[in-house]
């Protein structure tokens, strides 16, 4: 008699877990994320934003997800154009737990600021709820293009920020000009 109770409990547990898997699968198919980000012009050519950085209206980005195992593309957005403030948003349907997803720079409309920064040419975004993140909104790190020539006021701004290498170079230049 005890064995029948255990078997019935086991069957019940299997049925419940199967229905939970089914409902998670249905939720996964209906999941929709919004990836938001910003594109800027690195006017000081330092590979990070400063108060002199400028948004790039019309910059183009793209989101691509690749399976971690075989590198196959699991999602690819259309090319997305940033608004007047350099901001963009990308709608993504589905859950990409087994994929690495990156927003990448495609091109800049500015001829004077079209060289992608090394560090911020792409940004990883997590497009699953199975890793502890909840909600539909996902933020990508800001992406940047470098200006052809740094603005003259960059030296002062970077020294105010405590950018050590630049401060040291300025001191060396002022000492060599005194000699």
Secondary structure, 3 states (H helix, E strand, C coil): CHHHHHHHHHHHHHHHHHHHHHHHHHHHHHCEEEEEEEEEEECCCCCCCCCCCEECCCCEEEEEEEECCCCCEEEECCCEECCCCCEEEEEEECCCCCEEEEEEEEECCCCCCCEECCCCCEEEECCCCCCCCCCCEEECCCEEEECCCCCCCHHHHHHHCCCHHHHHHHHHHHHHHHC
